[in-house]
Amino acid sequence: MPGERDAAITKTIRRQQLREIVPLADSTIYEMEQRGEFPRRFALTPRCVVWDLGEVQAWLAARRSKPILLAPGPDVNQRRTRPVREPDRAPRPASEGA
């Protein structure tokens, strides 16, 4: 018995078409799917996965309507291999020249 979600699918797209619409890496899309932040793919056959075009378009519209906050910069004071040196407190002497 098909559910309401299945009845709403009007068109599906394959991976190549998804890449043309959403310029993200496959690994990024996969991770977002696992976190529930991107529409889930489903299998038509054991070797063919597709996405619902309507869900992808709705996701794009939602992303367009809300701003994405910038990621915070790294805390460079926690570096292990190349720690950040303290800035010089005293001004450097002017170079003596001509």
C-alpha positions as CSV (number, residue, x, y, z in Angstrom):
1,M,0.0,0.0,0.0
2,P,1.7,3.2,-1.1
3,G,2.0,6.0,1.5
4,E,1.2,9.7,1.0
5,R,4.9,10.5,0.5
6,D,5.2,8.0,-2.4
7,A,2.1,9.5,-4.1
8,A,3.7,13.0,-4.1
9,I,6.8,12.0,-6.1
10,T,6.4,13.4,-9.6
11,K,9.9,13.4,-10.9
12,T,13.2,11.8,-9.7
13,I,16.8,12.7,-10.6
14,R,19.9,10.7,-10.6
15,R,23.3,11.6,-9.2
16,Q,24.6,13.5,-12.2
17,Q,21.5,15.7,-12.4
18,L,21.7,16.3,-8.7
19,R,25.3,17.5,-9.1
20,E,24.2,20.0,-11.7
21,I,21.5,21.4,-9.4
22,V,23.5,21.2,-6.1
23,P,27.2,21.9,-6.4
24,L,28.3,19.9,-3.4
25,A,30.7,17.0,-3.2
26,D,29.2,13.5,-3.0
27,S,30.7,13.1,0.5
28,T,29.1,16.3,1.7
29,I,25.7,15.3,0.4
30,Y,26.1,11.9,2.0
31,E,27.0,13.4,5.4
32,M,24.1,15.9,5.2
33,E,21.7,13.0,4.4
34,Q,23.0,11.1,7.4
35,R,22.4,14.1,9.7
36,G,18.9,14.7,8.2
37,E,19.9,18.0,6.6
38,F,19.4,16.9,3.0
39,P,16.7,15.0,1.2
40,R,17.3,11.2,1.4
41,R,18.1,9.2,-1.7
42,F,16.2,6.0,-2.4
43,A,17.0,3.0,-4.5
44,L,15.1,2.1,-7.7
45,T,17.3,-0.9,-8.3
46,P,20.4,-2.3,-6.5
47,R,22.6,-0.1,-8.7
48,C,20.5,3.0,-9.2
49,V,19.7,5.6,-6.5
50,V,17.6,8.7,-7.1
51,W,16.4,11.8,-5.3
52,D,12.9,13.3,-5.4
53,L,13.3,16.5,-7.4
54,G,10.5,18.3,-5.5
55,E,12.3,17.6,-2.2
56,V,15.6,18.9,-3.6
57,Q,14.0,22.0,-4.9
58,A,12.2,22.6,-1.5
59,W,15.6,22.1,0.2
60,L,17.2,24.7,-2.1
61,A,14.4,27.2,-1.4
62,A,14.7,26.7,2.3
63,R,18.5,27.3,2.1
64,R,17.9,30.4,0.1
65,S,15.5,31.9,2.6
66,K,17.7,31.6,5.7
67,P,21.2,32.9,6.0
68,I,24.1,30.6,6.6
69,L,26.3,31.7,9.5
70,L,30.0,31.7,8.9
71,A,32.0,29.0,10.6
72,P,34.2,30.2,13.5
73,G,37.9,30.4,12.7
74,P,40.2,27.8,14.3
75,D,41.7,28.4,17.7
76,V,45.3,28.7,16.7
77,N,46.5,28.7,20.3
78,Q,45.6,25.0,20.5
79,R,48.1,24.0,17.8
80,R,50.5,21.3,18.7
81,T,52.9,21.2,15.8
82,R,53.4,24.9,15.2
83,P,52.2,26.9,18.2
84,V,51.6,30.6,17.7
85,R,54.3,32.8,19.3
86,E,53.3,35.7,21.5
87,P,53.4,39.0,19.5
88,D,56.4,41.2,20.3
89,R,55.4,43.9,22.8
90,A,58.4,46.2,22.2
91,P,58.5,48.1,18.9
92,R,61.2,47.0,16.6
93,P,64.0,49.5,16.0
94,A,64.0,51.3,12.7
95,S,66.5,50.1,10.3
96,E,69.6,52.3,10.0
97,G,70.3,53.1,6.4
98,A,71.4,55.8,4.1
